[in-house]
Amino acid sequence: MVKQVSVFLENRAGRLYDVCSLLGKNNINIRALSLADTSDFGILRLIVDDPDKAIKILKDEKFTVSATEVVAIEIDDKPGGLAGILSILNENEINVEYMYAFLAKIPEKAILIFRFENPEEVLKKLKKYNVKTISSADLYKM
Amino acid sequence: MSKFPYPIWNFHMETMDKEVRKSLQSYRLKELVWYVYDNVPFYRKKFNEMGISPRDIRGIEDIDKLPFTTKNDLRDNYPFGLFAVPMEQIVRIHASSGTTGKPTVVGYTQEDIDIWSEVMARSLVSSGATKNSIIQNAYGYGLFTGGLGIHYGAERIGATVIPISGGNTARQILIMQDFGSDVLTCTPSYSLYLAEELEKKGVKRSDINLKYGVFGAEPWSEGMRCEIEKRLNIKAINIYGLSEIIGPGVANECLEQAGLHIYDDHFYPEIIDPATGNHVKEGEKGELVLTTLTKKGIPLIRYRTRDLTRFLPGECKCGRTHPRIDRIMGRTDDMLIIRGVNVFPSQIEEVLVQIEEVAPHYQIIVDRVHNLDVLTVMVEVSEKVFSDEIKKLEMIEKKIQQEIENVLGISVAVKLVEPRTIERSEGKAKRVIDNRKI
């Protein structure tokens, strides 16, 4: 499982910049991100190389932050790659709260970040399939 | 020009010689103090504590010997503690929202309803209505006094009243055109909203018959009056009242539009310095204090309205001898009037402290969007409430919104904001930002 940093952001000019510049100044590198928004507020979801440090820094600046356990899965970067993993989730009636993807530095591979309601159980179910999950240590280094 | 250029409903009372009225007020005040002493334990106790006897009140000039009554007194005696008659004599109950979620309750005897109808009849005639008028009454009917107050006055003068109540603008416009309403009664902001909708729908001025509007239940300004009169091409008249005293019809402008005549044969006005309780100098601004000289259900002595105004000097050209007050210039407390409904920030705070997920850091923003008041409650998200799933945050927003709406009875928008973004001044949060330009 991977630790994701979630930050509550009001829909105000400059808030995303505030977070990113704070992380930059503290030498924290962003691996992947996703921004969910409503008309009033947004949630910034980040995979960084040092999540614990990032959370501490953000909290010190009074951002509302939480750590969320997510699952990172590596797939082949080819048509139908995402559909393949989703069909397995479907068969097992696993609900995806949200997900996002990025291209990894490994050639021909893509990384998917999934948030499940109960990640431990999902991981157990996925064991019998040929699904490659990525450990946090590997992901942070990417 | 005649001494009385406009129709007057109760010529005898409304143009009474001031000295004669003073004798009447003195007589009524003396009756009142004995009445409350005998029938309301709260007042008897208060008089005894202050060492005053009804005998000490020999005329209206002695009124400042009497204690004040506040909204808190009404709350402490919730719901019926200040009623002076047994419930069998009460024929009607109204209520408005109080400071702590519990409403302020008032009861009327048949005699009180008659007095109310009388002062509302005076108000409507003073505003230009006649028995031939078709009055479209768009004040809310219900516990709020606006709708039924206007209604009884309209019937009293023999006009035709359309009890359409508030809202449903499409129907208001249809009925206005088809029934030929010539008097509109509602809040001033709703009249502007109607004007806007009429323009949008392309209704021509010649398609409607409106001549007069009687507007109140919320603060408004001369600027707003100009705009209403221009856009609706009517004469816009200001009405004042509060449910504790009787409802609408405590004071009303005449067609001179030069201040509101207070019907002081029933409601005796004083203007005090809210800090000291002493009368202000002639013509100075202060808090309006009212004594119900004739009310039987829930008579109130020197009730602190928390509304700021001043007496206007001189005689009115309409010939009425009732004293005039200026339009309400503000409040001594933090009460907001939103679409005619009283809202206290403390009511919202009470809701928030009961919702465990949120910190009671909040701010109330009032805007006027398309002439309708919009209340937004900004609530700071705490670590406790924060979830990185949008739907959970939206559920919390919804929950807060519903609970506030249940308490206030009006719709609100709830916005979650980041911690510390609600401005603190001198360590204390600024709870209300009122952006309405009124």
Boltz contact constraints between the chains, C-beta under 6 A:
constraints:
  - contact:
      token1: [A, 6]
      token2: [B, 388]
      max_distance: 6.0
  - contact:
      token1: [A, 8]
      token2: [B, 381]
      max_distance: 6.0
  - contact:
      token1: [A, 8]
      token2: [B, 386]
      max_distance: 6.0
  - contact:
      token1: [A, 10]
      token2: [B, 417]
      max_distance: 6.0
  - contact:
      token1: [A, 10]
      token2: [B, 418]
      max_distance: 6.0
  - contact:
      token1: [A, 36]
      token2: [B, 390]
      max_distance: 6.0
  - contact:
      token1: [A, 40]
      token2: [B, 415]
      max_distance: 6.0
  - contact:
      token1: [A, 41]
      token2: [B, 416]
      max_distance: 6.0
  - contact:
      token1: [A, 43]
      token2: [B, 388]
      max_distance: 6.0
  - contact:
      token1: [A, 62]
      token2: [B, 419]
      max_distance: 6.0
  - contact:
      token1: [A, 62]
      token2: [B, 420]
      max_distance: 6.0
  - contact:
      token1: [A, 64]
      token2: [B, 381]
      max_distance: 6.0
  - contact:
      token1: [A, 64]
      token2: [B, 386]
      max_distance: 6.0
  - contact:
      token1: [A, 64]
      token2: [B, 419]
      max_distance: 6.0
  - contact:
      token1: [A, 66]
      token2: [B, 386]
      max_distance: 6.0
  - contact:
      token1: [A, 68]
      token2: [B, 388]
      max_distance: 6.0
  - contact:
      token1: [A, 97]
      token2: [B, 389]
      max_distance: 6.0
